Amino acid sequence: MGILNLTKEHNITLLEGDGIGPEISKSVIKIIEAANVKINWEKCLAGNNAFLKYGEVLPDETLQSIKKNKIVLKAPITTPIGEGFSSVNVQLRRYFDLFANVRPSKNLPNIKTPFDNVDLVIIRENTEDIYAGIENQIDENTIHGIKLITKKGSERICDYAFQYAIKNNRKEVAVVTKANISKLADGLFLKCFRNIAKKYPEIKTREILVDNLCMQLVMKPSQFDVLVMPNLYGDIVSDLCAGLIGGLGVAYSANIGKYQNDNFAIFEAVHGSAPDIAGKNLANPTGLLRSAIEMLKYINENSAAEKIEKALFEVFKEGKILTPDLGGSHTTEEFTNEIIKKVKSL
Ligand code: NAI
């Protein structure tokens, strides 16, 4: 009788993106391979490269692959400049109703920032608020921009925040609003949060106004754990938090949604396609790698996720082999190989 092979093979759609996308994707794939996770990557086109081949930025072939695999690792994509193109990010968000934008912020060793104990996660509602795009011209000099907040949208994002907290061993979820001023819209979000919180008595809760939050974040960010908030506050505060850990180059994210009753997740770095350094072996793959670590946790490959994170942290701690954007003088390939060496030694 043969030995039973319990290693699960995962099917994941890979969007290698444009600019530095293919280089940093290659690096991440090699590191995941070194951690012995079996992934069948289905490479698909999206963005500029798809536009050149198919005349559209999100071809049907790519959509079909995502529908089948339900999990995507996405490198940055150049948005072609021209009339009538909505970005791939916006199209994917709408198509798969990616209602939760998850933006963890955790310090890396040796990256100089004002604080060295940041470890928080922003859960941003991704579909409503002013991003619903409802604006009316009342008269020549007056515009009404509608802030759309619904019970359904608020409840599902608050519920997701609590579920995330439980799955990731977090202790507290804080809700962020401006409910003292936006009494109806933010008031509804807050009410939904309070209702949903009753389902999760094991998680501590906190309520904070967004202006106070911003001040607290730049004075004592270590006091925060998981934060859930409507779209606009989430957009602004998550970039503030990226700044707390060293900027967009090391920040990462996940977009979670539901399409025809199935869960969908797209993991991506926060930075763009960096055309100025594309093809030069200088790109820093950290943002995409940290997104991939979140992806590994999502598919329950926790020990590989921990191993890769530890290896990455060690490379930063030693500070000897880093890419130029981090103050180093090494190539993408050298940085990647150093992480692989550490992964294999753990
Ligand atoms: P960018 O983030 O691509 O570049 C800004 C600066 O940061 C550049 O100097 C670049 O060299 C540097 N940089 C960015 N990522 C880096 C990395 N991993 N390693 C080393 N250096 C890095 O922003 P930019 O130039 O405004 O946008 C370029 C393209 O990317 C545009 O077409 C834009 O639409 C697209 N974009 C795509 C995003 C996505 O797919 N999620 C997000 C943001 C922009």
Residues whose N, C-alpha, C, O or C-beta is under 5 A from the ligand:
A	BS01	NAI	A75 P76 I77 T78 T79 A269 V270 H271 G272 S273 A274 P275 D276 I277 L282 A283 N284 D325
